[in-house]
Amino acid sequence: MKYLFVIVSILGCCLYGQSVHSEERGFHKVFDGKTLDGWKPTAGAENAWRVEDGILIGTGDKGRGYLTYTGNLDIADLEMKFSYRFPDKGNSGVSIRAVKDETGTRDFKSYHADLGHKGIGKNVMGAWDFHTPGRREHRCFRGDSLIINKDDSPSITEIENSLTNADIKANQWNEVHIIARNNHFQLIINGKLSSEFKEFLPKTSRLDSGMIQLQLHDPGMIVEFKEILLKIIR
């Protein structure tokens, strides 16, 4: 019985370790790997998104637009982790704090974490994009740490040991970690900080909360996502 207890204890520890490793504290799965439950395509992209073998696939030739997470449509602070790949060339990304654009210039206003194929350029791959009609859309390319000052002037410094083109895997899975806390936003890819910004504009000029959306930017492209985890902070 003594030996049996030891064996059971060891097995229990192993299983517990696997559980902790697969489910990080505070994160929960928002893609079940089987269906689009919890996600809704925007108009024009109804037929563009599908699920196969645990992978969420967006096909630009079947429509362009966004796939909106419907589990919570008003998220402010968050952490999001997932893997993505482009079988060929493409331009995609994740919009956070997305809201309807009342100016009509875009469908949605958002802070957008840009993703693209290896070699597309640092103004897209690993950059932050400001989909913010009515206010200045600043540069925050791969390798940039941007401060948006109270008067809307930018200050940009170079991130040490930031993500480079060599760190991006072509036609393979890349791991992404997005962090948004109050006025500080970070995009981390394959364990390296790619770009970040802090904004000190008046709160009335910022996006405080909104939707999470996956982007399908161009016809002719395919983008794939898997293992999408979300931690909602507020």
Residue frames as a rotation matrix with the C-alpha (Angstrom) as fourth column:
MET 1
0.565 0.825 0.000 0.00
0.825 -0.565 0.000 0.00
0.000 0.000 -1.000 0.00
LYS 2
0.333 -0.532 -0.779 2.90
0.242 -0.750 0.615 2.33
-0.911 -0.394 -0.121 0.80
TYR 3
-0.720 -0.663 0.205 4.35
0.324 -0.060 0.944 1.92
-0.613 0.746 0.259 -2.70
LEU 4
-0.193 0.750 0.633 0.93
0.968 0.042 0.246 2.30
0.158 0.660 -0.734 -4.30
PHE 5
0.672 0.441 -0.595 0.43
0.599 -0.796 0.086 5.60
-0.435 -0.414 -0.799 -2.44
VAL 6
-0.155 -0.833 -0.531 3.78
0.097 -0.547 0.831 6.89
-0.983 0.078 0.166 -3.71
ILE 7
-0.767 -0.114 0.632 2.95
0.604 0.206 0.770 5.95
-0.218 0.972 -0.089 -7.31
VAL 8
0.230 0.940 0.253 -0.48
0.964 -0.255 0.074 7.58
0.134 0.227 -0.965 -7.11
SER 9
0.535 -0.086 -0.840 1.07
0.382 -0.863 0.332 10.73
-0.754 -0.498 -0.429 -5.59
ILE 10
-0.562 -0.818 -0.121 3.64
0.182 -0.266 0.947 10.96
-0.807 0.510 0.299 -8.39
LEU 11
-0.561 0.430 0.707 0.98
0.820 0.172 0.546 10.51
0.113 0.886 -0.449 -11.06
GLY 12
0.508 0.806 -0.305 -1.16
0.848 -0.529 0.014 13.12
-0.150 -0.266 -0.952 -9.37
CYS 13
0.156 -0.559 -0.814 1.70
0.177 -0.795 0.580 15.62
-0.972 -0.235 -0.025 -9.36
CYS 14
-0.805 -0.477 0.353 2.40
0.383 0.037 0.923 14.96
-0.453 0.878 0.153 -13.05
LEU 15
-0.181 0.833 0.523 -1.23
0.949 0.008 0.316 15.47
0.259 0.553 -0.792 -14.02
TYR 16
0.608 0.374 -0.700 -1.45
0.626 -0.769 0.132 18.61
-0.489 -0.519 -0.701 -11.89
GLY 17
-0.283 -0.823 -0.492 1.68
0.166 -0.547 0.820 20.00
-0.944 0.150 0.292 -13.55
GLN 18
-0.769 0.059 0.636 0.25
0.638 0.124 0.760 19.35
-0.034 0.991 -0.133 -17.00
SER 19
0.270 0.962 0.053 -2.98
0.956 -0.274 0.102 21.13
0.112 0.023 -0.993 -16.04
VAL 20
0.437 -0.188 -0.879 -1.15
0.350 -0.865 0.359 24.19
-0.829 -0.465 -0.312 -14.74
HIS 21
-0.640 -0.768 -0.035 0.99
0.218 -0.225 0.950 24.29
-0.737 0.600 0.312 -17.88
SER 22
-0.658 0.409 0.632 -1.97
0.734 0.159 0.660 24.02
0.169 0.899 -0.405 -20.28
GLU 23
0.442 0.848 0.291 -4.29
0.662 -0.528 0.532 26.44
0.605 -0.043 -0.795 -18.42
GLU 24
-0.656 -0.742 0.141 -2.40
0.480 -0.554 -0.680 29.53
0.582 -0.378 0.720 -17.24
ARG 25
-0.434 0.472 -0.767 -3.82
0.818 -0.150 -0.556 31.28
-0.377 -0.869 -0.321 -14.22
GLY 26
-0.254 0.450 -0.856 -6.55
-0.007 -0.886 -0.463 33.74
-0.967 -0.112 0.228 -15.17
PHE 27
-0.707 -0.019 -0.707 -6.65
-0.692 -0.190 0.697 32.77
-0.148 0.982 0.121 -18.86
HIS 28
-0.055 0.677 0.734 -9.54
-0.042 0.733 -0.679 30.91
-0.998 -0.068 -0.012 -20.46
LYS 29
-0.797 -0.222 0.562 -10.07
0.483 0.326 0.813 29.49
-0.363 0.919 -0.152 -23.93
VAL 30
-0.151 0.764 -0.627 -12.21
-0.349 -0.635 -0.690 31.62
-0.925 0.114 0.363 -26.22
PHE 31
0.028 0.153 -0.988 -11.91
-0.976 0.216 0.006 29.32
0.214 0.964 0.155 -29.26
ASP 32
0.452 0.271 0.850 -13.08
-0.638 0.764 0.096 25.74
-0.624 -0.586 0.518 -28.79
GLY 33
-0.597 -0.802 -0.007 -11.17
-0.545 0.399 0.737 24.39
-0.589 0.444 -0.675 -31.82
LYS 34
-0.669 0.421 0.612 -14.34
0.550 0.835 0.027 22.94
-0.499 0.355 -0.791 -33.33
THR 35
0.238 0.865 0.442 -16.81
0.969 -0.242 -0.049 25.72
0.064 0.440 -0.896 -34.06
LEU 36
-0.539 -0.311 0.782 -17.18
0.353 -0.927 -0.126 29.48
0.765 0.208 0.610 -34.39
ASP 37
0.511 0.745 -0.429 -19.19
0.695 -0.065 0.716 29.57
0.506 -0.664 -0.551 -31.17
GLY 38
0.428 -0.303 -0.851 -18.41
0.669 -0.527 0.524 32.84
-0.607 -0.794 -0.023 -29.38
TRP 39
-0.668 -0.658 -0.347 -17.31
0.186 -0.598 0.779 34.57
-0.721 0.456 0.522 -32.58
LYS 40
0.454 0.865 0.214 -19.27
0.537 -0.075 -0.840 36.43
-0.711 0.497 -0.498 -35.26
PRO 41
-0.502 -0.626 0.597 -18.10
0.853 -0.244 0.461 37.61
-0.143 0.741 0.656 -38.70
THR 42
-0.370 0.346 -0.862 -18.80
-0.074 -0.936 -0.344 41.19
-0.926 -0.064 0.372 -39.69
ALA 43
0.689 0.724 -0.024 -20.84
-0.031 -0.004 -1.000 42.03
-0.724 0.689 0.020 -42.78
GLY 44
0.660 -0.414 -0.627 -19.05
-0.737 -0.193 -0.648 40.90
0.147 0.890 -0.432 -45.92
ALA 45
-0.472 -0.877 -0.092 -17.02
-0.807 0.472 -0.356 38.23
0.355 -0.093 -0.930 -44.14
GLU 46
0.327 0.727 0.604 -19.84
-0.904 0.427 -0.024 35.81
-0.275 -0.538 0.797 -43.28
ASN 47
0.994 0.094 -0.055 -18.38
-0.109 0.917 -0.383 33.02
0.015 0.386 0.922 -45.43
ALA 48
0.455 -0.890 -0.020 -14.71
-0.510 -0.242 -0.825 33.86
0.730 0.386 -0.565 -44.92
TRP 49
-0.362 -0.594 0.718 -14.11
-0.924 0.124 -0.363 32.11
0.126 -0.795 -0.594 -41.57
ARG 50
0.644 0.521 -0.560 -14.18
-0.422 0.853 0.308 28.38
0.638 0.038 0.769 -40.85
VAL 51
0.203 -0.545 0.814 -12.71
-0.900 0.224 0.374 25.81
-0.386 -0.808 -0.445 -38.45
GLU 52
0.748 -0.057 -0.662 -10.69
-0.320 0.842 -0.434 22.75
0.582 0.536 0.611 -39.50
ASP 53
0.365 -0.635 -0.680 -8.62
0.578 0.728 -0.369 20.39
0.730 -0.258 0.633 -37.32
GLY 54
0.368 -0.143 -0.919 -8.54
0.897 -0.207 0.391 22.77
-0.246 -0.968 0.052 -34.38
ILE 55
-0.727 -0.681 -0.093 -7.54
0.598 -0.693 0.403 25.75
-0.339 0.237 0.910 -36.52
LEU 56
0.404 0.790 -0.462 -9.49
0.404 -0.607 -0.685 28.96
-0.821 0.090 -0.564 -37.15
ILE 57
-0.537 -0.602 0.591 -9.02
0.742 -0.003 0.671 29.85
-0.402 0.799 0.448 -40.82
GLY 58
0.332 0.579 -0.745 -9.77
0.016 -0.793 -0.609 33.13
-0.943 0.191 -0.272 -42.57
THR 59
-0.326 -0.366 0.871 -9.84
0.834 0.322 0.448 33.16
-0.444 0.873 0.200 -46.40
GLY 60
-0.546 0.006 -0.838 -9.75
-0.027 -1.000 0.010 36.56
-0.837 0.028 0.546 -48.07
ASP 61
-0.972 0.174 -0.158 -11.22
-0.159 0.009 0.987 35.36
0.173 0.985 0.019 -51.35
LYS 62
-0.393 0.873 -0.288 -14.44
0.766 0.484 0.424 34.56
0.509 -0.054 -0.859 -49.48
GLY 63
0.717 0.642 0.269 -14.78
0.424 -0.710 0.562 38.00
0.552 -0.289 -0.782 -47.95
ARG 64
-0.492 -0.855 0.165 -12.90
0.408 -0.394 -0.824 40.68
0.769 -0.339 0.543 -46.03
GLY 65
0.388 0.613 0.688 -13.57
-0.364 -0.584 0.726 42.13
0.847 -0.532 -0.003 -42.63
TYR 66
-0.535 -0.540 0.650 -13.39
-0.771 -0.003 -0.637 41.03
0.346 -0.842 -0.415 -39.02
LEU 67
-0.008 0.492 -0.871 -14.30
0.326 0.825 0.463 38.17
0.945 -0.280 -0.167 -36.74
THR 68
-0.160 0.048 0.986 -15.64
-0.675 -0.734 -0.074 39.58
0.720 -0.678 0.149 -33.47
TYR 69
-0.826 -0.094 -0.556 -15.39
0.336 0.710 -0.619 37.85
0.453 -0.698 -0.555 -30.11
THR 70
-0.122 0.910 0.396 -18.95
-0.235 -0.414 0.880 37.92
0.964 0.014 0.264 -28.73
GLY 71
-0.028 0.074 -0.997 -18.26
0.791 0.611 0.023 36.55
0.611 -0.788 -0.076 -25.26
ASN 72
0.209 0.075 -0.975 -17.71
0.726 -0.680 0.104 40.09
-0.655 -0.730 -0.196 -24.00
LEU 73
0.333 0.029 0.942 -18.17
0.867 -0.403 -0.294 43.14
0.371 0.915 -0.159 -26.23
ASP 74
0.752 -0.042 0.658 -16.87
-0.177 -0.974 0.141 45.72
0.635 -0.223 -0.740 -23.77
ILE 75
0.642 -0.630 -0.437 -13.37
0.767 0.519 0.378 44.83
-0.012 -0.578 0.816 -22.59
ALA 76
0.924 -0.375 0.076 -10.90
-0.378 -0.925 0.031 47.42
0.058 -0.057 -0.997 -21.33
ASP 77
-0.012 -0.980 0.198 -7.76
-0.992 0.037 0.121 45.80
-0.126 -0.195 -0.973 -19.87
LEU 78
0.931 0.353 0.096 -6.72
-0.325 0.918 -0.230 42.35
-0.170 0.182 0.968 -21.04
GLU 79
-0.380 -0.925 0.007 -4.05
-0.692 0.289 0.662 39.85
-0.614 0.246 -0.750 -21.89
MET 80
0.786 0.607 -0.117 -4.48
-0.501 0.515 -0.695 37.69
-0.362 0.605 0.710 -24.98
LYS 81
-0.381 -0.904 0.195 -2.36
-0.592 0.401 0.700 34.77
-0.710 0.151 -0.687 -26.16
PHE 82
0.780 0.579 0.237 -2.61
-0.189 0.579 -0.793 32.78
-0.596 0.575 0.561 -29.39
SER 83
-0.418 -0.846 0.331 -0.62
0.205 0.267 0.942 31.27
-0.885 0.461 0.062 -32.25
TYR 84
0.683 0.602 -0.413 -0.97
-0.274 -0.312 -0.909 32.38
-0.677 0.735 -0.048 -35.87
ARG 85
-0.441 -0.825 0.354 0.54
0.278 0.249 0.928 31.57
-0.853 0.508 0.120 -39.25
PHE 86
0.381 0.436 -0.816 0.26
-0.715 -0.421 -0.559 32.59
-0.586 0.796 0.151 -42.89
PRO 87
0.504 -0.193 0.842 0.56
0.425 0.904 -0.047 29.71
-0.752 0.381 0.538 -45.36
ASP 88
0.079 -0.468 0.880 1.67
0.943 -0.250 -0.218 32.37
0.322 0.848 0.421 -47.89
LYS 89
-0.884 -0.377 0.276 1.57
0.302 -0.912 -0.278 36.18
0.357 -0.162 0.920 -47.83
GLY 90
0.129 0.990 -0.055 -0.97
0.741 -0.059 0.669 38.16
0.659 -0.127 -0.741 -45.88
ASN 91
-0.801 -0.228 0.553 -1.90
-0.123 -0.843 -0.524 41.05
0.586 -0.488 0.647 -43.61
SER 92
0.209 0.857 -0.472 -3.98
0.473 0.334 0.816 40.50
0.856 -0.393 -0.335 -40.48
GLY 93
-0.782 -0.519 0.345 -4.00
-0.075 -0.471 -0.879 41.37
0.619 -0.714 0.329 -36.81
VAL 94
-0.217 0.670 -0.710 -6.05
0.939 0.342 0.036 41.87
0.267 -0.658 -0.704 -33.70
SER 95
-0.344 0.223 0.912 -8.12
-0.099 -0.975 0.201 44.94
0.934 -0.021 0.357 -32.91
ILE 96
-0.427 0.228 -0.875 -8.78
0.883 0.315 -0.348 45.70
0.197 -0.921 -0.336 -29.24
ARG 97
-0.460 0.411 -0.787 -11.13
0.369 -0.718 -0.590 48.21
-0.808 -0.562 0.179 -27.61
ALA 98
-0.939 0.119 0.322 -12.93
0.297 -0.191 0.936 48.30
0.173 0.974 0.144 -30.98
VAL 99
-0.268 0.890 -0.370 -16.08
0.332 -0.275 -0.902 50.41
-0.905 -0.364 -0.222 -31.24
LYS 100
0.380 0.499 0.779 -18.26
0.912 -0.064 -0.404 51.61
-0.152 0.864 -0.479 -34.08
ASP 101
-0.751 -0.655 -0.076 -16.76
0.612 -0.735 0.291 54.57
-0.247 0.172 0.954 -35.91
GLU 102
0.167 0.907 -0.388 -19.32
0.637 -0.399 -0.659 57.34
-0.752 -0.137 -0.644 -35.64
THR 103
-0.201 -0.297 -0.934 -17.51
-0.420 -0.835 0.355 59.36
-0.885 0.463 0.043 -38.33
GLY 104
0.820 0.548 0.168 -18.15
-0.130 0.464 -0.876 56.69
-0.558 0.696 0.451 -40.97
THR 105
0.260 -0.808 -0.529 -14.51
-0.965 -0.241 -0.106 56.78
-0.041 0.538 -0.842 -42.08
ARG 106
-0.821 -0.444 -0.360 -14.03
-0.433 0.894 -0.116 53.17
0.373 0.060 -0.926 -40.95
ASP 107
0.123 0.843 -0.523 -16.40
0.037 0.523 0.852 50.50
0.992 -0.124 0.033 -39.77
PHE 108
0.809 0.085 -0.581 -14.63
0.551 0.233 0.801 50.43
0.204 -0.969 0.142 -36.39
LYS 109
0.411 -0.736 0.538 -12.21
-0.676 -0.642 -0.363 52.48
0.612 -0.215 -0.761 -34.35
SER 110
0.975 -0.117 -0.188 -9.59
0.206 0.785 0.584 50.47
0.079 -0.608 0.790 -32.45
TYR 111
0.174 -0.983 0.049 -6.02
-0.894 -0.137 0.428 49.94
-0.414 -0.119 -0.903 -31.36
HIS 112
0.936 0.262 -0.235 -4.76
-0.351 0.748 -0.563 47.35
0.029 0.610 0.792 -33.81
ALA 113
0.111 -0.891 0.440 -1.89
-0.441 0.353 0.825 44.89
-0.890 -0.286 -0.354 -33.28
ASP 114
0.550 0.109 -0.828 -0.63
-0.833 -0.007 -0.553 44.27
-0.066 0.994 0.087 -36.82
LEU 115
0.045 -0.511 0.858 0.48
-0.114 0.851 0.513 40.86
-0.992 -0.121 -0.020 -38.08
GLY 116
0.681 0.148 -0.717 1.81
-0.714 -0.081 -0.696 39.88
-0.161 0.986 0.051 -41.47
HIS 117
0.932 -0.362 -0.025 3.97
0.335 0.884 -0.327 37.40
0.141 0.297 0.945 -43.32
LYS 118
0.310 -0.915 -0.258 7.72
0.527 -0.061 0.847 37.33
-0.791 -0.399 0.464 -42.76
GLY 119
-0.610 -0.679 0.409 9.29
0.734 -0.288 0.615 40.15
-0.299 0.676 0.674 -44.78
ILE 120
0.291 0.812 0.505 6.21
0.922 -0.379 0.078 42.36
0.255 0.443 -0.859 -45.13
GLY 121
-0.275 -0.480 0.833 7.99
0.234 -0.874 -0.426 45.20
0.932 0.078 0.353 -43.32
LYS 122
-0.750 -0.150 -0.645 8.19
0.643 0.064 -0.763 46.60
0.155 -0.987 0.048 -39.82
ASN 123
-0.849 0.518 0.110 5.40
-0.524 -0.851 -0.036 49.12
0.075 -0.088 0.993 -40.48
VAL 124
0.203 0.912 -0.356 3.01
-0.719 0.386 0.579 46.12
0.665 0.138 0.734 -40.54
MET 125
0.356 -0.049 -0.933 4.53
0.260 0.964 0.049 42.99
0.898 -0.260 0.356 -39.01
GLY 126
-0.126 -0.383 -0.915 4.67
0.951 0.215 -0.221 43.47
0.281 -0.898 0.337 -35.26
ALA 127
-0.878 -0.164 0.450 3.49
0.125 -0.985 -0.115 47.09
0.463 -0.044 0.885 -35.30
TRP 128
-0.344 0.834 -0.431 0.66
0.653 -0.118 -0.748 48.91
-0.675 -0.538 -0.504 -33.54
ASP 129
-0.763 0.215 0.610 -1.76
0.446 -0.508 0.737 50.66
0.468 0.834 0.292 -35.88
PHE 130
-0.746 0.518 -0.419 -4.15
0.131 -0.503 -0.854 53.39
-0.653 -0.692 0.307 -34.77
HIS 131
-0.591 0.682 0.431 -7.53
0.646 0.080 0.759 52.95
0.484 0.727 -0.488 -36.42
THR 132
-0.224 0.387 -0.895 -8.68
0.832 -0.402 -0.382 56.18
-0.507 -0.830 -0.232 -34.81
PRO 133
-0.263 0.199 0.944 -10.40
0.711 -0.621 0.329 58.62
0.652 0.758 0.022 -37.19
GLY 134
0.750 0.560 0.352 -10.76
0.236 -0.723 0.649 62.05
0.618 -0.404 -0.674 -35.62
ARG 135
0.804 -0.592 0.045 -7.39
-0.296 -0.334 0.895 61.90
-0.515 -0.733 -0.444 -33.86
ARG 136
0.210 -0.829 -0.519 -3.77
-0.977 -0.157 -0.144 61.60
0.038 0.537 -0.843 -34.97
GLU 137
0.999 0.050 0.017 -2.67
-0.050 0.998 -0.042 58.14
-0.019 0.041 0.999 -36.09
HIS 138
0.473 -0.877 0.085 0.87
-0.796 -0.384 0.468 57.83
-0.378 -0.289 -0.880 -34.80
ARG 139
0.235 -0.546 -0.804 3.75
-0.518 0.630 -0.579 55.67
0.822 0.553 -0.135 -35.95
CYS 140
0.258 -0.280 0.924 4.47
-0.860 0.370 0.352 52.64
-0.441 -0.886 -0.145 -33.75
PHE 141
0.446 -0.163 -0.880 6.44
-0.682 0.575 -0.452 50.23
0.579 0.802 0.146 -35.94
ARG 142
0.863 -0.255 -0.436 8.21
0.393 0.882 0.261 47.02
0.317 -0.397 0.861 -34.94
GLY 143
-0.138 -0.968 -0.210 11.03
0.891 -0.029 -0.454 48.01
0.433 -0.250 0.866 -32.58
ASP 144
-0.429 0.035 0.903 9.33
-0.049 -0.999 0.015 51.25
0.902 -0.038 0.430 -31.51
SER 145
-0.322 0.403 -0.857 8.42
0.945 0.085 -0.316 52.32
-0.055 -0.911 -0.408 -27.99
LEU 146
-0.421 0.293 0.859 6.01
0.369 -0.810 0.457 55.22
0.829 0.509 0.233 -28.45
ILE 147
-0.548 0.353 -0.758 4.88
0.687 -0.327 -0.649 57.80
-0.477 -0.876 -0.063 -25.92
ILE 148
-0.156 0.581 0.799 1.85
0.644 -0.554 0.528 59.89
0.749 0.597 -0.287 -26.92
ASN 149
-0.892 -0.329 -0.310 2.14
0.447 -0.543 -0.711 63.01
0.065 -0.773 0.631 -24.84
LYS 150
-0.279 0.839 -0.467 -0.71
0.597 -0.230 -0.769 65.11
-0.752 -0.493 -0.437 -23.43
ASP 151
-0.045 0.210 -0.977 -0.45
-0.490 -0.857 -0.162 67.55
-0.871 0.471 0.142 -26.36
ASP 152
0.843 0.423 0.332 -0.62
-0.018 0.640 -0.768 64.57
-0.537 0.642 0.547 -28.81
SER 153
0.394 -0.799 -0.453 3.06
-0.895 -0.223 -0.386 64.91
0.207 0.558 -0.803 -29.74
PRO 154
0.958 -0.023 -0.287 4.94
0.036 0.999 0.038 61.61
0.286 -0.047 0.957 -30.16
SER 155
0.179 -0.951 0.253 8.19
-0.971 -0.130 0.198 60.49
-0.156 -0.282 -0.947 -28.55
ILE 156
0.943 0.135 -0.303 9.72
-0.229 0.926 -0.300 57.33
0.240 0.352 0.905 -30.01
THR 157
0.046 -0.947 0.319 12.65
-0.943 0.065 0.327 55.36
-0.331 -0.316 -0.889 -28.64
GLU 158
-0.009 -0.154 -0.988 14.14
-0.656 0.747 -0.110 52.08
0.755 0.647 -0.108 -29.84
ILE 159
0.826 0.317 0.465 13.37
-0.557 0.584 0.591 48.91
-0.084 -0.748 0.659 -27.90
GLU 160
-0.267 -0.963 0.039 16.52
-0.960 0.270 0.078 47.01
-0.086 -0.017 -0.996 -26.94
ASN 161
-0.950 -0.206 0.233 16.59
-0.187 0.977 0.101 43.39
-0.249 0.052 -0.967 -28.12
SER 162
-0.063 0.990 -0.127 13.20
-0.692 -0.135 -0.709 43.77
-0.719 0.043 0.694 -29.78
LEU 163
0.386 0.330 0.862 11.64
0.326 0.825 -0.461 41.41
-0.863 0.459 0.211 -32.28
THR 164
-0.405 -0.517 -0.754 13.42
-0.617 -0.454 0.643 41.36
-0.674 0.726 -0.135 -35.65
ASN 165
0.338 0.518 -0.786 12.51
-0.937 0.261 -0.231 39.85
0.086 0.815 0.574 -38.99
ALA 166
-0.488 -0.632 -0.602 14.84
-0.546 0.759 -0.354 36.92
0.680 0.156 -0.716 -38.19
ASP 167
-0.895 0.163 0.415 12.67
-0.327 0.391 -0.860 36.04
-0.303 -0.906 -0.297 -35.17
ILE 168
0.076 0.982 -0.171 9.55
-0.833 -0.032 -0.552 35.62
-0.548 0.185 0.816 -37.31
LYS 169
-0.586 -0.241 0.774 8.81
0.029 0.948 0.317 32.12
-0.810 0.208 -0.549 -38.62
ALA 170
-0.524 0.357 -0.774 7.75
-0.846 -0.321 0.425 31.94
-0.097 0.877 0.470 -42.26
ASN 171
-0.057 0.631 -0.774 4.78
-0.636 0.574 0.516 29.65
0.770 0.522 0.368 -42.98
GLN 172
-0.490 -0.124 -0.863 4.96
0.502 0.769 -0.396 28.33
0.713 -0.627 -0.315 -39.41
TRP 173
0.585 0.758 -0.289 3.25
0.640 -0.212 0.739 29.03
0.499 -0.617 -0.609 -36.11
ASN 174
-0.588 -0.655 0.475 4.24
0.177 -0.677 -0.715 32.21
0.790 -0.336 0.513 -34.27
GLU 175
-0.061 0.531 -0.845 3.18
0.973 0.220 0.069 32.89
0.222 -0.818 -0.530 -30.68
VAL 176
-0.345 0.072 0.936 1.62
0.118 -0.986 0.119 36.22
0.931 0.151 0.332 -29.73
HIS 177
-0.184 0.302 -0.935 1.01
0.982 0.013 -0.188 37.87
-0.044 -0.953 -0.299 -26.36
ILE 178
-0.249 0.215 0.944 -0.95
0.253 -0.927 0.277 41.14
0.935 0.308 0.177 -26.29
ILE 179
-0.335 0.109 -0.936 -1.12
0.939 -0.042 -0.341 43.15
-0.076 -0.993 -0.089 -23.06
ALA 180
-0.289 0.308 0.906 -3.36
0.185 -0.911 0.369 46.19
0.939 0.274 0.207 -22.57
ARG 181
-0.044 0.222 -0.974 -3.43
0.998 0.054 -0.032 47.78
0.045 -0.974 -0.224 -19.12
ASN 182
0.333 0.284 -0.899 -4.92
0.444 -0.889 -0.116 51.23
-0.832 -0.360 -0.422 -18.78
ASN 183
0.826 -0.017 -0.563 -2.81
-0.402 -0.719 -0.567 53.41
-0.395 0.695 -0.601 -21.12
HIS 184
-0.232 -0.972 -0.016 0.03
-0.817 0.186 0.546 50.91
-0.528 0.140 -0.838 -21.77
PHE 185
0.841 0.541 -0.012 -0.13
-0.417 0.635 -0.650 48.51
-0.344 0.552 0.760 -24.73
GLN 186
-0.245 -0.966 0.084 2.44
-0.749 0.244 0.616 45.82
-0.615 0.088 -0.783 -25.62
LEU 187
0.840 0.373 -0.395 2.75
-0.542 0.624 -0.563 43.39
0.037 0.687 0.726 -28.52
ILE 188
-0.118 -0.858 0.500 5.03
-0.774 0.395 0.495 40.41
-0.622 -0.329 -0.711 -27.82
ILE 189
0.790 0.321 -0.523 5.81
-0.601 0.579 -0.552 37.84
0.125 0.750 0.650 -30.52
ASN 190
0.602 -0.530 -0.597 7.79
0.245 0.834 -0.494 34.63
0.760 0.151 0.632 -30.02
GLY 191
0.503 -0.307 -0.808 8.81
0.864 0.189 0.467 35.83
0.009 -0.933 0.360 -26.56
LYS 192
-0.634 -0.770 -0.072 10.19
0.765 -0.638 0.089 39.20
-0.115 0.001 0.993 -27.69
LEU 193
0.137 0.638 -0.758 8.67
0.369 -0.743 -0.558 42.64
-0.919 -0.203 -0.337 -27.30
SER 194
-0.151 -0.116 0.982 7.86
0.987 0.029 0.155 43.86
-0.046 0.993 0.110 -30.79
SER 195
-0.590 0.019 0.807 6.29
0.184 -0.970 0.157 47.28
0.786 0.241 0.569 -30.15
GLU 196
-0.185 0.540 -0.821 4.58
0.982 0.066 -0.177 49.20
-0.041 -0.839 -0.542 -27.38
PHE 197
-0.476 0.016 0.879 2.97
0.195 -0.973 0.123 52.51
0.857 0.230 0.460 -26.64
LYS 198
-0.392 0.422 -0.817 1.68
0.864 -0.136 -0.484 54.60
-0.316 -0.896 -0.312 -23.76
GLU 199
-0.317 0.322 0.892 -0.78
0.510 -0.735 0.447 57.42
0.800 0.597 0.069 -24.30
PHE 200
-0.646 0.002 -0.763 -1.31
0.708 -0.373 -0.600 60.39
-0.286 -0.928 0.239 -22.00
LEU 201
-0.731 0.506 0.457 -4.07
0.017 -0.656 0.754 62.11
0.682 0.559 0.471 -23.95
PRO 202
-0.549 0.652 0.523 -7.18
-0.818 -0.292 -0.495 63.16
-0.171 -0.700 0.694 -22.04
LYS 203
-0.724 0.262 0.638 -9.41
0.067 0.948 -0.312 60.13
-0.687 -0.183 -0.704 -21.41
THR 204
0.330 0.912 -0.243 -12.09
-0.156 -0.201 -0.967 61.62
-0.931 0.357 0.076 -23.65
SER 205
0.310 -0.301 -0.902 -9.68
-0.941 -0.235 -0.245 61.21
-0.138 0.924 -0.356 -26.59
ARG 206
-0.756 -0.644 0.115 -8.76
-0.634 0.765 0.111 57.59
-0.160 0.011 -0.987 -25.85
LEU 207
0.067 0.709 -0.702 -10.52
-0.481 0.639 0.600 54.30
0.874 0.298 0.384 -26.49
ASP 208
-0.209 -0.128 0.970 -11.43
-0.978 0.007 -0.209 53.05
0.020 -0.992 -0.127 -23.04
SER 209
-0.484 0.118 0.867 -13.08
-0.198 0.950 -0.240 49.72
-0.852 -0.288 -0.437 -23.83
GLY 210
0.135 0.570 -0.810 -14.66
-0.967 -0.104 -0.234 47.74
-0.218 0.815 0.537 -26.65
MET 211
0.921 0.369 0.128 -14.54
-0.313 0.893 -0.322 44.58
-0.233 0.256 0.938 -28.73
ILE 212
-0.252 -0.927 0.279 -11.80
-0.349 0.356 0.867 42.13
-0.903 0.121 -0.413 -29.72
GLN 213
0.822 0.536 -0.195 -11.67
-0.342 0.188 -0.921 41.46
-0.457 0.823 0.337 -33.46
LEU 214
-0.154 -0.814 0.560 -9.48
0.353 0.484 0.801 39.29
-0.923 0.321 0.213 -35.69
GLN 215
0.221 0.191 -0.956 -8.79
-0.598 -0.748 -0.288 40.89
-0.770 0.636 -0.051 -39.07
LEU 216
0.064 -0.184 0.981 -8.93
0.754 0.652 0.073 39.52
-0.653 0.735 0.180 -42.60
HIS 217
-0.092 -0.231 -0.969 -7.36
-0.025 -0.972 0.234 42.32
-0.995 0.046 0.084 -44.61
ASP 218
-0.425 -0.275 -0.862 -6.82
-0.788 -0.357 0.502 41.29
-0.446 0.893 -0.064 -48.22
PRO 219
0.814 0.575 -0.083 -8.39
-0.520 0.657 -0.546 39.12
-0.260 0.488 0.833 -50.93
GLY 220
0.579 -0.577 -0.576 -6.19
-0.337 0.475 -0.813 36.22
0.743 0.665 0.080 -51.95
MET 221
-0.479 -0.795 0.373 -4.74
-0.665 0.051 -0.745 35.71
0.574 -0.605 -0.553 -48.46
ILE 222
0.505 0.540 -0.673 -5.21
0.160 0.708 0.688 33.04
0.848 -0.455 0.271 -45.80
VAL 223
-0.401 -0.584 0.706 -4.54
-0.695 -0.308 -0.650 33.49
0.597 -0.751 -0.282 -42.09
GLU 224
0.225 0.412 -0.883 -4.78
0.224 0.860 0.459 30.82
0.948 -0.301 0.102 -39.40
PHE 225
-0.203 -0.211 0.956 -5.18
-0.840 -0.464 -0.281 31.07
0.503 -0.860 -0.083 -35.62
LYS 226
0.236 0.330 -0.914 -5.20
0.235 0.893 0.383 28.49
0.943 -0.305 0.134 -32.85
GLU 227
-0.102 -0.275 -0.956 -5.05
0.944 0.277 -0.181 28.15
0.314 -0.921 0.231 -29.05
ILE 228
-0.292 0.089 0.952 -6.66
0.040 -0.994 0.105 31.52
0.956 0.069 0.286 -28.37
LEU 229
-0.117 0.151 -0.982 -6.56
0.966 0.248 -0.077 32.38
0.232 -0.957 -0.175 -24.67
LEU 230
-0.041 0.202 0.979 -7.94
0.077 -0.976 0.204 35.49
0.996 0.084 0.024 -22.98
LYS 231
-0.391 -0.018 -0.920 -7.54
0.920 0.010 -0.391 37.05
0.016 -1.000 0.013 -19.55
ILE 232
0.227 0.536 0.813 -9.98
0.380 -0.817 0.433 39.89
0.897 0.210 -0.389 -18.87
ILE 233
-0.716 -0.550 -0.430 -8.60
0.631 -0.246 -0.736 42.28
0.299 -0.798 0.523 -16.25
ARG 234
-0.487 0.684 -0.542 -11.45
0.204 -0.515 -0.833 44.78
-0.849 -0.516 0.111 -16.42
